[in-house]
Amino acid sequence: MAVTSVDLDPALIERARVLTGERSNRSVIDLALRRLIASKQKGEMIDQIAELHDLEEELNSPVVAPIADPRQAR
């Protein structure tokens, strides 16, 4: 594990700690990095799926286009 020194905004790290329930700066940063990576990977996977052609025929199942804003699905 690498040891890194960073300057953190105390108010920002405290807000993140309260929102996440994490107890240490390290755990808040670790969680934030993991969520950032997961979010980016999820976006990349969605983009890759959207680029597939003839998916409906290949799956032999209907394909529904994603809604840009999930709140519009209500």
HUPE-V712603 format. One record per residue. RES is the residue in three letters. SS is DSSP state (H for helix, E for strand, - for the rest). PSI is psi in radians with two decimals (NA if undefined). D_FIRST is the distance of its C-alpha to the first C-alpha in Angstrom with 2 decimals. Layout:
RES_SS_PSI_D_FIRST, RES_SS_PSI_D_FIRST
This chain:
MET_-_2.38_0.00, ALA_-_2.54_3.81, VAL_-_2.17_6.65, THR_-_2.41_9.61, SER_-_2.20_13.12, VAL_-_2.61_15.42, ASP_-_2.18_18.98, LEU_-_2.51_19.73, ASP_-_1.99_23.25, PRO_H_-0.68_23.75, ALA_H_-0.67_26.32, LEU_H_-0.79_24.24, ILE_H_-0.64_21.20, GLU_H_-0.72_23.76, ARG_H_-0.76_25.58, ALA_H_-0.69_22.54, ARG_H_-0.75_21.75, VAL_H_-0.79_25.41, LEU_H_-0.62_25.64, THR_H_-0.36_22.64, GLY_-_0.07_23.08, GLU_-_2.67_19.46, ARG_-_-0.33_19.37, SER_-_2.76_16.54, ASN_H_-0.75_15.59, ARG_H_-0.77_11.94, SER_H_-0.59_13.47, VAL_H_-0.80_16.03, ILE_H_-0.73_13.81, ASP_H_-0.81_11.71, LEU_H_-0.76_15.21, ALA_H_-0.75_16.68, LEU_H_-0.74_14.33, ARG_H_-0.73_14.92, ARG_H_-0.65_18.61, LEU_H_-0.83_18.89, ILE_H_-0.80_17.64, ALA_H_-0.73_19.95, SER_H_-0.79_22.76, LYS_H_-0.72_22.62, GLN_H_-0.69_22.51, LYS_H_-0.78_25.38, GLY_H_-0.73_27.36, GLU_H_-0.71_26.94, MET_H_-0.74_28.11, ILE_H_-0.75_31.07, ASP_H_-0.74_31.98, GLN_H_-0.71_31.93, ILE_H_-0.71_34.09, ALA_H_-0.44_36.45, GLU_-_-0.17_37.00, LEU_-_2.49_38.27, HIS_-_2.62_42.03, ASP_-_0.51_44.53, LEU_H_-0.71_42.02, GLU_H_-0.75_44.83, GLU_H_-0.73_46.82, GLU_H_-0.64_43.93, LEU_H_-0.27_42.93, ASN_-_0.76_46.60, SER_-_2.58_45.70, PRO_-_2.56_46.15, VAL_-_2.28_43.33, VAL_-_2.30_43.12, ALA_-_2.47_41.76, PRO_-_2.64_38.96, ILE_-_2.27_40.04, ALA_-_-0.76_38.48, ASP_-_1.91_38.48, PRO_H_-0.43_37.91, ARG_H_-0.34_40.15, GLN_H_-0.24_43.04, ALA_H_-0.23_42.93, ARG_-_NA_44.43
